[in-house]
Amino acid sequence: MPSVCVTPTEKKVFLERRQTDTIPAFSRILRRALALVVASRAGKDEKLAFPGAVPGYGVVVNARVFFSASLAALTLLSVACGDDDSSAVSSADGGGGGGEAAAPVCATTPAPEKPAASCDVTIESPPISGATHVPEGTAIAYCSNPPSSGNHYPVWAAYQEYSAPVEWPYLVHSMEHGAVVLLYKCAPPGCPEIVEQLVKVRDNAAADPLCVNGGKRIIIAPSATITTKVAAAAWGKTYQAACVDMPTLEAFVRDNYAKGPENLCNPGRTF
């Protein structure tokens, strides 16, 4: 018998899209059956009709029987699928808060790439170190700097420019949706010339058909924790540089844009 379980990623995508998705037909039928059961508490034998694939044919079942069988089937599905991603689901539903996540298991990162550039540029491919939702406020350790995968909060950062640092768990979730994060580290009073160049990198990126109003899944933000003046991160990839080298940074964006395991451009949270 083929499996009817969904993967953890499919469950997460459903939870994040549910506010805009239409109600499935099965859900509508189930709710109708429930209404009929309630209406027939006095003992009336209410029926629920299902049109068939062949014109003129269909199935009529007792609503109470259908509703009971549906609940039993859903229970069996829940048991059969197990609890492999329960933390992601419960966190996405807003459960819990605070605490500290388990330390990630960090595999060895392959040798870095050192492309020809106007300054020192390093591109790395850290192995994926997790993708579980944990409650907001949880302290999370990451395997790379900047982070490029790992556990993260159920909420992701909106794709825009920020004037203050954004916490990594929000940015990592944006990367999971295919975003590229452009980062800079400057001493006061700031470095408007670097920000201007990063904005140009974003503007030069290809249009995104999944985003509305010409938006792109690119975030620009300062960071106090990166080790170079300029950095970038996407799901499973990092970029570090001593300057804004336009050719290599634009290539990094082009090569790693929309490469996350969940290819979405849904609105995120603005910080």
CORZI-V277692 format. One record per residue. N is the residue number from 1. RES is the residue in one small letter. SS is DSSP state (hx for helix, st for strand, lp for the rest). OMEGA is omega in whole degrees, -180 to 180 (* if undefined). BURIAL is I if it has 9 or more other ideal C-beta (glycine too) atoms within 8 Angstrom, else O. Layout:
N&RES&SS&OMEGA&BURIAL + N&RES&SS&OMEGA&BURIAL
//
This chain:
1&m&lp&-178&O + 2&p&lp&-179&O + 3&s&lp&177&O + 4&v&lp&178&O + 5&c&lp&174&O + 6&v&lp&-180&O + 7&t&lp&176&O + 8&p&hx&-180&I + 9&t&hx&180&I + 10&e&hx&179&O + 11&k&hx&-180&I + 12&k&hx&179&I + 13&v&hx&178&I + 14&f&hx&-178&I + 15&l&hx&-177&I + 16&e&hx&-179&I + 17&r&hx&-169&I + 18&r&lp&-177&O + 19&q&lp&-180&O + 20&t&lp&-179&O + 21&d&lp&173&O + 22&t&lp&-179&O + 23&i&lp&180&O + 24&p&lp&-179&O + 25&a&hx&-180&O + 26&f&hx&180&O + 27&s&hx&179&O + 28&r&hx&180&I + 29&i&hx&-179&I + 30&l&hx&179&I + 31&r&hx&178&O + 32&r&hx&180&I + 33&a&hx&179&I + 34&l&hx&180&I + 35&a&hx&180&O + 36&l&hx&178&I + 37&v&hx&180&I + 38&v&hx&-178&O + 39&a&hx&-175&O + 40&s&lp&-179&I + 41&r&lp&-180&O + 42&a&lp&176&O + 43&g&lp&178&O + 44&k&lp&-177&O + 45&d&lp&-178&O + 46&e&lp&-179&I + 47&k&st&179&O + 48&l&st&-175&I + 49&a&st&175&O + 50&f&st&179&I + 51&p&st&-179&O + 52&g&lp&179&I + 53&a&lp&179&O + 54&v&lp&-179&O + 55&p&lp&178&O + 56&g&lp&-179&O + 57&y&lp&179&O + 58&g&st&-179&O + 59&v&st&176&O + 60&v&st&-178&O + 61&v&st&174&I + 62&n&st&-174&I + 63&a&hx&-178&I + 64&r&hx&178&I + 65&v&hx&-179&O + 66&f&hx&-178&I + 67&f&hx&180&I + 68&s&hx&179&O + 69&a&hx&180&O + 70&s&hx&179&I + 71&l&hx&179&O + 72&a&hx&180&O + 73&a&hx&179&O + 74&l&hx&178&O + 75&t&hx&179&O + 76&l&hx&177&O + 77&l&hx&-180&I + 78&s&hx&180&O + 79&v&hx&-176&O + 80&a&hx&-178&O + 81&c&hx&177&O + 82&g&lp&-174&O + 83&d&lp&-173&O + 84&d&lp&-176&O + 85&d&lp&-174&I + 86&s&hx&-179&O + 87&s&hx&180&I + 88&a&hx&-178&I + 89&v&hx&-177&I + 90&s&hx&178&I + 91&s&hx&179&I + 92&a&hx&178&I + 93&d&lp&174&O + 94&g&lp&-179&O + 95&g&lp&172&O + 96&g&lp&178&I + 97&g&lp&178&O + 98&g&lp&180&O + 99&g&lp&-178&I + 100&e&st&-180&O + 101&a&lp&177&I + 102&a&lp&-180&O + 103&a&lp&-179&O + 104&p&lp&173&I + 105&v&lp&-173&O + 106&c&lp&177&O + 107&a&lp&-179&O + 108&t&lp&178&O + 109&t&lp&178&I + 110&p&lp&180&O + 111&a&lp&-177&O + 112&p&lp&172&O + 113&e&st&179&O + 114&k&lp&-178&O + 115&p&lp&175&O + 116&a&lp&-176&O + 117&a&lp&-180&I + 118&s&lp&175&O + 119&c&lp&-178&O + 120&d&lp&-180&O + 121&v&st&178&I + 122&t&st&178&I + 123&i&st&-178&I + 124&e&st&-180&I + 125&s&lp&180&I + 126&p&lp&178&I + 127&p&lp&179&I + 128&i&lp&-174&O + 129&s&lp&178&I + 130&g&lp&180&O + 131&a&lp&-176&I + 132&t&lp&174&I + 133&h&st&174&I + 134&v&st&-176&I + 135&p&lp&176&I + 136&e&lp&-177&O + 137&g&lp&178&O + 138&t&lp&176&I + 139&a&st&-176&O + 140&i&lp&174&I + 141&a&lp&-179&O + 142&y&lp&-174&I + 143&c&lp&180&I + 144&s&lp&177&I + 145&n&lp&4&O + 146&p&lp&176&I + 147&p&lp&179&I + 148&s&lp&173&I + 149&s&lp&178&I + 150&g&lp&178&I + 151&n&lp&-175&I + 152&h&st&-179&I + 153&y&st&180&I + 154&p&lp&-179&I + 155&v&lp&178&I + 156&w&lp&-179&I + 157&a&st&176&I + 158&a&lp&-177&I + 159&y&lp&-177&I + 160&q&lp&177&O + 161&e&st&179&I + 162&y&lp&178&I + 163&s&lp&179&O + 164&a&lp&-180&O + 165&p&lp&176&O + 166&v&lp&-178&I + 167&e&lp&-176&O + 168&w&hx&-177&I + 169&p&hx&175&I + 170&y&hx&-180&I + 171&l&hx&179&I + 172&v&hx&178&I + 173&h&hx&176&I + 174&s&hx&177&I + 175&m&hx&178&I + 176&e&hx&178&I + 177&h&lp&177&I + 178&g&lp&-179&I + 179&a&lp&169&I + 180&v&st&-179&I + 181&v&st&178&I + 182&l&st&-172&I + 183&l&st&176&I + 184&y&st&-179&I + 185&k&lp&-175&I + 186&c&lp&175&I + 187&a&lp&176&O + 188&p&lp&10&O + 189&p&lp&180&O + 190&g&lp&-178&O + 191&c&lp&-177&O + 192&p&hx&-180&O + 193&e&hx&178&O + 194&i&hx&179&I + 195&v&hx&180&I + 196&e&hx&179&O + 197&q&hx&178&I + 198&l&hx&176&I + 199&v&hx&179&I + 200&k&hx&177&I + 201&v&hx&177&I + 202&r&hx&-177&I + 203&d&hx&-179&O + 204&n&hx&-179&O + 205&a&lp&-179&I + 206&a&lp&177&O + 207&a&lp&-179&O + 208&d&lp&-178&I + 209&p&lp&-180&O + 210&l&lp&-178&O + 211&c&lp&179&I + 212&v&lp&175&O + 213&n&lp&176&O + 214&g&lp&-180&O + 215&g&lp&177&I + 216&k&lp&179&I + 217&r&lp&179&I + 218&i&st&179&I + 219&i&st&175&I + 220&i&st&-177&I + 221&a&st&173&I + 222&p&st&177&I + 223&s&lp&178&I + 224&a&lp&-173&O + 225&t&lp&175&O + 226&i&lp&-174&I + 227&t&lp&178&O + 228&t&lp&-179&I + 229&k&lp&-178&I + 230&v&st&177&I + 231&a&st&176&I + 232&a&st&180&I + 233&a&st&172&I + 234&a&st&-177&I + 235&w&lp&178&I + 236&g&lp&-179&I + 237&k&st&174&I + 238&t&st&-179&I + 239&y&st&177&I + 240&q&st&-177&I + 241&a&st&178&I + 242&a&lp&-180&O + 243&c&lp&172&O + 244&v&lp&175&I + 245&d&lp&-171&I + 246&m&hx&-177&I + 247&p&hx&-177&O + 248&t&hx&180&I + 249&l&hx&177&I + 250&e&hx&177&I + 251&a&hx&178&I + 252&f&hx&179&I + 253&v&hx&-178&I + 254&r&hx&-174&I + 255&d&hx&-172&O + 256&n&hx&180&I + 257&y&lp&177&I + 258&a&lp&-180&O + 259&k&lp&178&I + 260&g&lp&-179&I + 261&p&lp&178&O + 262&e&lp&-174&I + 263&n&lp&-174&O + 264&l&lp&172&I + 265&c&lp&176&I + 266&n&lp&-180&O + 267&p&lp&177&O + 268&g&lp&-179&I + 269&r&st&176&O + 270&t&lp&-179&O + 271&f&lp&*&O
//
